[in-house]
């Protein structure tokens, strides 16, 4: 999302321990970890946390957030379980933020919404309202999602712009224009491939055994047999489709021009998967 920080609460270093001892090197490492998370650098946060005592519960909340950001959902869940084993954190804003974001990434949408609503009752910040709006959208409450975005925008217009919203037919027109703007070799790759516009991802599209690759705010998704797999397996029957998720693409844009660019970039990415490349291969080809 344009301008939305990873940290959903105050944006300052959090939870400085269960005692009142003078801050030491571990406190400083913890502060640096929170700063790295706020800066969108979860790898740096994890490096800082390596020097924090594993028996210190303060360590595990930022570790859970960092691992969620990196898509290591099992590691994030293990980190947050360690926090709950060590302390009563059910009303702690930082734990609620970490838990809400992880539940959302795990596609436990109802649970995520309940946790984020509890947090919003404590700290109604831009980050919290934005994540809560995503939960509303996945559950089909688009009016509620838009209201939450407007509320967050009123708090900090620069952090969360109001996304452009289009009628379905207008969005398909914009998509068609984005396809026409692709180089000829990429347009030809789309022959016999259906481009489907959906409002948001549906749970049937998600590999619930490994949901990190298909987050709720996913922009696009390739489904079916890639050209490479089809060439190797003549019995492959799944027709290739590229899904574009309208509300997520709109959410990632500030105006129609940015929306066209987001669609174009998403199509490049999904064409890479259509051609048989994994995520690393898509990145190596510059299809992002």
C-alpha positions as MATLAB code, in Angstrom:
seq = 'XXXXXXXXXXXXXXXXXXXXXXXXXXXXXXXXXXXXXXXXXXXXXXXXXXXXXXXXXXXXXXXXXXXXXXXXXXXXXXXXXXXXXXXXXXXXXXXXXXXXXXXXXXXXXXXXXXXXXXXXXXXXXXXXXXXXXXXXXXXXXXXXXXXXXXXXXXXXXXXXXXXXXXXXXXXXXXXXXXXXXXXXXXXXXXXXXXXXXXXXXXXXXXXXXXXXXXXXXXXXXXXXXXXXXXXXXXXXXXXXXXXXXXXXXXXXXXXXXXXXXXXXXXXXXXXXXXXXXXXXXXXXXXXX';
ca = [
       0.000    0.000    0.000;
       1.315    3.444   -0.826;
       2.740    5.029    2.293;
       1.388    2.589    4.876;
       4.028    1.648    7.439;
       4.409   -1.938    8.575;
       3.988   -0.953   12.191;
       0.318   -0.556   12.919;
       0.369    1.215   16.260;
       2.371    4.270   17.219;
       5.393    3.737   14.981;
       7.781    3.997   17.936;
       9.901    1.238   19.531;
       7.609   -0.927   21.574;
       7.392   -2.993   24.708;
      10.564   -2.190   26.612;
      10.481   -5.158   28.938;
       8.681   -6.457   32.008;
      10.999   -4.809   34.505;
      12.094   -1.269   35.184;
      15.826   -1.873   34.867;
      17.952    0.644   33.026;
      18.057    0.078   29.273;
      20.992   -2.021   28.122;
      22.362   -3.441   24.867;
      19.423   -5.797   24.428;
      16.950   -2.920   24.772;
      18.903   -1.014   22.156;
      18.886   -4.008   19.800;
      15.144   -4.334   20.350;
      14.638   -0.653   19.544;
      16.676   -1.060   16.357;
      14.575   -4.085   15.402;
      11.359   -2.083   15.741;
      12.918    0.741   13.713;
      13.841   -1.735   10.967;
      10.293   -3.097   10.911;
       8.890    0.431   10.593;
      11.350    1.012    7.725;
      10.154   -2.109    5.908;
      13.341   -4.113    6.479;
      12.319   -7.322    8.297;
      15.645   -9.029    7.528;
      17.509   -6.310    9.444;
      15.011   -6.644   12.288;
      15.724  -10.363   12.593;
      19.460   -9.731   12.612;
      19.051   -7.291   15.491;
      16.848   -9.721   17.416;
      19.511  -12.435   17.318;
      21.294  -10.582   20.132;
      18.178  -10.440   22.345;
      17.784  -13.169   24.960;
      15.423  -15.860   23.691;
      13.861  -16.044   27.167;
      12.856  -12.385   26.966;
       9.257  -12.156   25.648;
       9.941   -8.699   24.193;
      11.908  -10.360   21.433;
       9.138  -12.473   19.993;
       6.532   -9.880   19.021;
       8.795   -8.020   16.549;
      10.123  -11.376   15.388;
       6.567  -12.488   14.665;
       5.902   -9.302   12.686;
       9.172   -9.592   10.742;
       8.538  -13.225    9.845;
       4.987  -12.427    8.754;
       6.364   -9.704    6.480;
       8.817  -12.227    5.015;
       6.122  -14.842    4.421;
       7.501  -17.222    7.063;
       4.101  -17.773    8.617;
       5.083  -20.920   10.528;
       8.013  -19.068   12.091;
       5.782  -16.113   12.906;
       3.210  -18.362   14.558;
       5.931  -20.062   16.630;
       7.244  -16.653   17.734;
       3.829  -15.399   18.840;
       3.091  -18.668   20.626;
       6.243  -18.100   22.676;
       4.962  -14.676   23.711;
       1.658  -16.085   24.917;
       3.429  -18.832   26.856;
       5.470  -16.218   28.703;
       3.001  -13.423   29.431;
      -0.603  -12.267   29.430;
      -0.699  -10.228   26.231;
      -4.334  -10.500   25.153;
      -4.809   -6.730   25.551;
      -1.316   -5.638   24.530;
      -1.470   -3.452   21.381;
       1.773   -4.763   19.890;
       0.729   -8.393   20.291;
      -2.727   -7.647   18.886;
      -1.131   -5.986   15.860;
       1.240   -8.900   15.279;
      -1.520  -11.467   15.786;
      -4.016   -9.627   13.580;
      -1.568   -9.307   10.698;
      -0.539  -12.960   10.993;
      -4.126  -14.203   11.116;
      -4.870  -12.160    8.003;
      -1.871  -13.673    6.207;
      -3.021  -17.134    7.307;
      -6.443  -16.469    5.749;
      -8.140  -16.778    9.130;
     -10.137  -13.725    8.156;
     -12.868  -13.771   10.807;
     -10.328  -14.197   13.605;
      -8.133  -11.470   12.114;
     -11.063   -9.078   11.955;
     -11.973   -9.729   15.606;
      -8.386   -9.118   16.774;
      -7.969   -5.982   14.658;
     -11.305   -4.601   15.839;
     -10.154   -5.112   19.426;
      -6.934   -3.275   18.609;
      -8.841   -0.471   16.878;
     -10.705    0.039   20.146;
      -7.348    0.683   21.827;
      -5.348    2.463   19.112;
      -7.255    3.568   16.026;
      -4.288    4.198   13.737;
      -3.827    4.271    9.971;
      -2.123    0.879    9.869;
      -4.766   -0.821   11.999;
      -7.653    0.646    9.996;
      -6.007   -0.303    6.696;
      -5.508   -3.954    7.714;
      -9.022   -4.088    9.141;
     -10.398   -2.762    5.855;
      -8.728   -5.649    4.020;
     -10.493   -8.124    6.298;
     -13.813   -6.399    5.554;
     -13.142   -6.589    1.818;
     -12.357  -10.303    1.823;
     -15.623  -10.880    3.663;
     -17.464   -8.889    0.984;
     -18.187   -5.801    3.105;
     -16.925   -3.275    0.568;
     -18.859   -0.350    2.048;
     -17.366   -1.039    5.477;
     -13.899   -1.357    3.969;
     -14.217    1.973    2.175;
     -15.434    3.678    5.341;
     -12.369    2.436    7.228;
     -10.076    3.705    4.460;
     -11.764    7.127    4.565;
     -11.273    7.220    8.338;
      -7.599    6.318    7.981;
      -7.179    8.926    5.240;
      -8.627   11.575    7.537;
      -5.972   10.694   10.136;
      -3.076   10.935    7.648;
      -3.932   11.704    4.005;
      -0.355   11.097    2.853;
      -0.070    7.703    4.521;
      -3.247    6.281    3.007;
      -4.718    7.932   -0.086;
      -8.327    7.316   -1.046;
      -8.090    4.698   -3.815;
      -9.783    5.322   -7.147;
     -12.884    3.166   -7.562;
     -14.321    2.170  -10.934;
     -17.382    0.380  -12.195;
     -16.587   -3.159  -13.319;
     -17.035   -2.268  -16.995;
     -14.695    0.716  -16.684;
     -12.094   -1.412  -14.941;
     -12.265   -3.969  -17.758;
     -11.803   -1.118  -20.265;
      -8.699    0.025  -18.386;
      -7.445   -3.562  -18.310;
      -7.937   -3.919  -22.058;
      -5.948   -0.717  -22.592;
      -3.162   -2.051  -20.375;
      -3.070   -5.296  -22.399;
      -2.861   -3.342  -25.655;
       0.078   -1.389  -24.223;
       2.092   -4.585  -23.671;
       4.850   -5.388  -26.171;
       3.685   -7.658  -28.994;
       5.592  -10.690  -27.709;
       3.798  -10.510  -24.383;
       0.393   -9.901  -25.962;
       0.905  -13.019  -28.064;
       1.622  -14.977  -24.868;
      -1.902  -14.180  -23.732;
      -3.535  -15.942  -26.666;
      -5.875  -18.652  -25.362;
      -5.447  -17.273  -21.838;
      -8.508  -15.787  -20.171;
      -8.069  -12.629  -18.115;
     -10.654  -12.634  -15.346;
     -11.424   -9.597  -13.174;
     -12.589  -10.394   -9.647;
     -13.161   -7.947   -6.802;
     -10.852   -9.739   -4.341;
      -9.232  -13.188   -4.067;
     -11.477  -16.088   -3.072;
     -10.499  -18.774   -0.598;
     -10.670  -21.511   -3.261;
      -7.667  -19.884   -4.944;
      -5.528  -20.183   -1.825;
      -3.209  -23.039   -0.934;
      -4.151  -23.110    2.739;
      -1.172  -25.359    3.448;
       1.061  -22.467    2.322;
      -0.982  -19.251    2.206;
       2.004  -16.876    2.235;
       2.161  -16.802   -1.574;
      -1.433  -15.623   -1.910;
      -2.086  -12.870    0.643;
      -5.551  -11.288    0.871;
      -4.264   -8.101   -0.798;
      -2.847  -10.040   -3.760;
      -2.988   -8.053   -7.022;
      -3.067  -10.910   -9.509;
      -2.860  -14.683   -9.784;
      -2.069  -17.178  -12.522;
      -4.146  -20.355  -12.341;
      -3.799  -23.343  -14.648;
      -1.083  -25.137  -16.581;
       1.903  -23.062  -17.668;
       3.171  -23.249  -21.244;
       6.258  -25.089  -19.999;
       4.257  -27.711  -18.102;
       1.804  -28.111  -20.984;
       4.685  -28.796  -23.362;
       5.992  -31.509  -21.033;
       2.606  -33.041  -20.206;
       0.178  -33.472  -23.060;
      -2.537  -34.634  -20.626;
      -2.592  -31.297  -18.764;
      -6.180  -30.079  -18.771;
      -6.315  -26.924  -16.650;
      -6.936  -23.937  -18.951;
      -4.675  -20.991  -18.150;
      -6.329  -17.992  -16.522;
      -4.945  -14.776  -15.107;
      -7.023  -13.252  -12.333;
      -6.819   -9.535  -11.627;
      -8.232   -8.379   -8.304;
      -9.906   -5.054   -8.900;
     -10.230   -3.670   -5.392;
      -6.666   -4.624   -4.466;
      -5.287   -3.026   -7.624;
      -7.343    0.100   -6.976;
      -6.131    0.126   -3.383;
      -2.524    0.093   -4.626;
      -3.140    3.122   -6.876;
      -3.701    6.820   -6.409;
      -5.387    7.564   -9.746;
      -6.278    5.988  -13.099;
      -2.752    6.436  -14.475;
      -1.256    4.538  -11.532;
      -3.958    1.899  -11.877;
      -3.006    1.307  -15.530;
       0.631    0.911  -14.453;
      -0.306   -1.466  -11.630;
      -2.338   -3.605  -14.030;
       0.477   -3.614  -16.588;
       3.052   -4.634  -13.972;
       0.752   -7.333  -12.580;
       0.135   -8.726  -16.078;
       3.882   -8.911  -16.731;
       4.302  -10.835  -13.497;
       1.516  -13.304  -14.216;
       2.641  -13.771  -17.845;
       5.963  -14.878  -16.362;
       4.132  -17.605  -14.454;
       2.141  -18.463  -17.592;
       5.447  -19.048  -19.377;
       6.554  -21.392  -16.590;
       8.778  -19.220  -14.409;
       8.651  -19.330  -10.621;
       8.848  -16.166   -8.511;
      12.653  -15.972   -8.775;
      12.503  -16.511  -12.514;
       9.888  -13.812  -12.931;
      12.079  -11.377  -10.993;
      15.170  -12.368  -13.003;
      13.323  -11.603  -16.258;
      12.341   -8.196  -14.962;
       8.649   -9.052  -15.209;
       7.649   -7.012  -12.183;
];
